[in-house]
Amino acid sequence: MLGAHISIGGGIASSPENGKKLTCDCMQIFSKNQMQWKAKPLDLGEAEKFKANSAEFGIKETVIHDSYLINLGSPDKALLKQSREAFLDEMVRAKHLGVRNLIFHPGAHMGSGEQTGLKRIAESMNWARAEFGSGDVCLTLEITSGQGTVLGHSFDQLAKIISMLDDQKNAGICFDTAHAYGAGYDIKTRKGYERTFEQFEDVVGLEFMKAMHINDSKVPLGSRKDRHEQIGDGFIGLEGFKNFMNDDRWTGIPMVLETPKGDKAYRKELKLLRSLTER
């Protein structure tokens, strides 16, 4: 189930048609401007049109990526409060749009330390879940490259966060290929790929895999940097993506592109990825 990140510039309701034009089976969107804290409440009529258009244009699943401003691990009390409230708003928007998986970067500890940061992220997720009061939106942690003080760059860290959640049934993981490669997980070679997901199963559990971001990497293995590249043009290469395209475990998992050229290259890249499938 392949797709891409689709702009909501023409309105959320128009995004399924835009996704279909790019040959998407699934897609990712922002529920609002991702670089602003405040946004108008979601128009419920627009949300109903979005759901109807998703069905009409054959978009099997949509995932939402939250705002880049949110830091659920911040030691700054004012920023943490603002982040939690914005995150709760993202959950509400996802619910109205009928979107199951809300994908987010776990957060950064900003010098307060790894264990303190992981605990604060889990506490933030627990707060949001309690305020939300329902289990129909899955809080899906995205693996990161580990740049700076950003957390979530190892399976151990992700598992630690999940272990502290009050509602583990409605939590999940989004596996970003570029981030994981930057964090040191070798998904390029067949042996490295198999070892990576054996470790994921042992440490986190495959049942928590809810979505994937399919991006090549501008930077080498273990660089701890977040730099996306076009499919086949980076260090992961077609060899690495062939592993993903022929793994039956990911049947039914939304796999979306977030590559630098965006709409200009998505159609070509989706065709390339589909060509890697061995029939």
N, C-alpha and C positions, 0 to 999 in steps of 0.2 A: 504494500500500500504506500505508494510514493507521491510526494507532493512538494510544496514549497511555502515559504513565508510570503503571504499575499498582503498587499497594502490595503488599508481601509480608507484611503484618501477619498474615494468616491462614495463613502458610506459603507457601514458594515454589511448592509443587506446586499450590496453589489459584489462583495468579495467572492462568493461562491461562483458566480458567472466568470469573474476574472480568473479564478483558479482553474475552471474548466477549460478556458481558452489556452491555458498553459499546459494542458493535459494532466492536471493534478487529480489523483484519486482521493487525496486528503490535503489538508492545508493547516498552516499556522497563521494566526493574526495577533495583533495587539487589540485590546478591547477599547483603547483610547490612545491619545498621544503619549508615547512612552517616555518622553522627556519633560513632562509636566506633572506636577503633583495633583493639581485639581482638574476635574473635568465635569462637564454637565452629566447629570444622571442619564443612564442609558434609556433611550426611548423604547418603550415596550412594544410599540407597533413595529418599529424597525427590527427589534429582536425577533418578532414573529415572522417578518418577511425574510430575515436571515435564515431561519429554520426551514421555511418553505422553499427558498431558493437553493439551500443545500441539498434538499431532496430532489428538486427539479434538475439540478445540474450534476447530480451524481457524486457529490462530495461525501464520501463515506464517514469521515470523521474530521473534526476541527479541534485543534488544541490552541490554547491561548498562552502567550508569553507575557509575563507581568512587566511592569515598568522597570527600566534600568536604574531608576533613582532609589528604589526600595533596598534597604539593608536590614534584614531581620536579625543580624548579629551585631549591630552597632552598640558600642558602649555609651554613646551620647544619648541621654534620656530623651531629649526633645526629638532627635532624629529617629530614635527607635519608636517612639509613640507615633510619629508621622508615618513611618514605614509600616507599622502594624495596621494603622487605619487605612492606608492606601492598599495594603494587601487584602484586607477584608473587603474593600470595595471591588477589587479584582475578582474575588470569590463570588460576590453578588452578581457581577456582570456575567461571569461564566455561567452561573445558574440560570439567569434569564435567557442567555443565548443557547442553552441546552448543551454546553460544552463540559465534558467530563474532566479533562486534564488541564490544570493550571500549572504551567511550567515556570520555574523561577530559579535564579542563582541563589544558593543557600544564604550567602552573606559573607561579610569580611569582619574579622575581629578587631581591626584597626589598632593593633598593639596590645589588646587586652589578653591575648593568649588563646591558643587553639582550643583547649578544653572549655574555657569560659565562653568562647564564641560559639562552639557547638551547642552548649547548654542553652545559651541565649536564643539561638535559632529555633531549637525545639520548643522553648517556652513561648516564643512568638507564634509558632505554628499552633501550639495548644491554645493560646489566647484567641487566635483567629477562629479556630474550630469551635471553641466554646461560644464565641459571639455569633458565629454563623448559624449554629444550631441545627445543622443537617449534614448528612454524609454524602450528598450527591455531587460534590466537587472533589476530585482527587488532587491532593497537594503533591505535585511532581517535582522533586528535586533534580536539578540539572548538574551533572558532573562538570567541574571546572578544570581549567589548566593549572590553577594554583598560583596565579600571578600575584605578587605582593602578599597581602594578608587574607586573600580570598580563600574561603573554606569550601570543602566539598570536592577536593581534587583526588581523593582516594576512596576506594570502596569501604575501607575501615571508617572513614569519617562519615560517609553517607549512612552506613549501618548504625553508627553511634547515634546520629540524629534520629533515625527511625525508631531505635530502641527506647528513646525517651518520649515518644509520642503517646498521647492518650488514645488516639484513634489510628492505629497502624494499618487498618483495613483500607482506609482511604488516603494512603500515601503511596508514592511511587517514585521511579527514577526515569529521567530522560538521559539517554546516553548520547552525548555529543562526540562525534568521531574526532574532530580537531582538538577539542578540549582534552579528551582522554589521551590522545597521542602526545599532546603537549605535556600532560601530567606524567607520562612515562609508560603508558600501556601500549605495547607493541601489537597493533591490530593489522599491520601491513603484511607480515609473514604469516603463513598458515599456522605454523607452530605457535607463534606469539598470539595470534587470534584465539586459538583453541585454549591456550593457557589463560588468557585474559578472561574469557567467559566461564571457564572452570572456577576461577577465583571469584568472579562475580556471583556465581551460584553458591559457592561455599560461604562467602562473607555476607552478601546481601540477600540473595534468593531471586531466581529468575521470575518468580511471581510478581516481583516489584517492578519489572521492566514494563513501562507504559508507553514510551515514545522514544524516538531517536531524531537527532539532528545530523544530517549527512553532509559533512563539509570536509574538503581536503585541507591540509595544513601548510601554511607558508613557512613554518619553522620545524626544525628536526625533533625527533623523539626526545621527550624529557626536557624540553626547553623551558617549560613552565610559563609559556607565553600563549596568548589567545589571538591567533592570526589565521583567519579563514582564507582558503584559496579555492579556485574553481576545481571541480571534480577532474582528477587525472593530471592536474598541473602542479600538484604539491608533493610533499614528502610521503603521503600515504599512497597515492597513485592508484591506478586501476586495479593493481594486484590486491590492494587492501579492500577496495570496495566490492570486488568479486566475492570476497569472503562473506560479506553481508548479504549480497543479492542471492546467494545460494544457501542460506541458512534458514531452514524451515521453522526454527524457533521464533522468527520474527514475522511470520504470517499473521496478519491482523494488527500488527503494530504500526502506527503512523510514523513514517520516515520522511522528514521534511528537509529541504535544502535551505541553507542560509548563506549562500555563497555571494561574494562581493558584487558581481555584476547584476544580481537580482533578476528582474523580469526579462532583461535583455538576453539572458543565457539559460534561464530555467528550462524552457522547452527542450533545448539542445541537450542539457545535462540529464534531464529525466529520460530522454531517449537513449542516451549513453548508458545510464545505469540499468535500464531495462534490457539493453543489449548484452549485459554481463551475465544475465540469467541463463544457466545451462538447462536446456530442455531435454 
